[in-house]
Amino acid sequence: MILYVVYIFRFFHWQNFGKLSAMTLFFIVLGTVVYRFFEGWSWLDSFYFSVITLTTVGYGELFPTTAFTKIFTAFYILAGLGLMLHFVTAFFEYRRGLLDEFSRRKSQIK
């Protein structure tokens, strides 16, 4: 368990994490602005809907009502899924690299 905490901590300091974080922040801001102006929701509701949509939680208390926001939401969900899958894949690739490095160091010690 402690090893996973170390992996996560190192992953946050990894150079590609900044790019993934920036892309995620961009998508949340984009969704928030679109829902704020095209649905007329408050900033908080727009932000909330953007986050639950990107993470595919979708509680159902908010939903798009205009044709534009319905189409936007469909593409937003697809892009969000891609972004989240990329994030998870990057984490496990980073983890695999750490394990490979650990195995290499262990074999050099023997």
N, C-alpha and C positions, 0 to 999 in steps of 0.2 A: 504494500500500500504506500509506504513512504517513497518507494522508487517511482511510482506514478506521479506523486507530488513533485518530485525532482524533475521528471520528464516535462511536466506541465510548466514548471517554473522556467526551465531552460527553453522550452518552446516559445514562451512569451518574449524571450530575449533573442530569438532567432530572427534574422534579417527579413525573411519573407512574411513574418507575422505582421509587420507594419503594413505591408501591401494588402494583406487580407483584411486587416482591421480597417484600413482606409476604404476598401471596396464595400465592406459591410456598413460602415458609417454612411457612405454615399447612398447606398440603397435605402437605408432607413430614412435619411433626410429626404431623398427623392419621393419615397412613398408618403411621408408626412406632409410634404408640400402639396403633392397631387391631391391627396384626400382632403386636406384643409381647404383648398381653393375650389375643387370640383364637387366635393360632397358638402362643403360648408360645415364640417365638423370642427370642434375645438382642436387646438394644437395637441392637447393631451390625448384626446380620442384618436386623432390622426396618427400620432406617434404609437400609441397602443396598438391600433389596428395594423400598422406597418410591421411592428415587431412580431405580433402573433401570426401574421400572414407569412412572414419570412421563415419563421420557425415551424410553420405548418400546425400550430396549435389550434387556432380558429375556434374560439368559444361560441361564436354565433350571435352575440348580442349586437354587433355592428356588421353591416354588410353593404356593399356598393349598390347604389340605386340608379345611377345613370349608365347609359350605354358605354360611354367613354371609360368610366371607372371600372365597369365590369370587364372590358377588354384589357385595360391596363392591369387589373388585378390578375387576370389569367397569365399575362406575360411576366408580371411581378413574381408570381408564385414559381413559375418555371425558372426564372433567373435566380430567385432566392434559393431554390432547391439546388441548383448548380453551384451557387456560392457556398452553401452549407456543406455540400458533398466535397467541394474543393478544400474547404477548411479541414474537414475530418480526414480526408486523404493526406493532406499536407502534414497533419499531426502524426499520423501513423507512419508516413515515410520518414519523418524526422526521428520518430521512435525507433524505427528499423535501423536507421543510420547509427544511432547511439548504441543499439544492441550489437551491431556489426563491429563498431569500434571497441566495445567492451570485450567481445569475443576475440578480436585481434590482440588486444592487450593481454588478455588472459593466456592466450597461446604463446605469447612472447615470454611470459613469466616462467612457464614450465620448461 
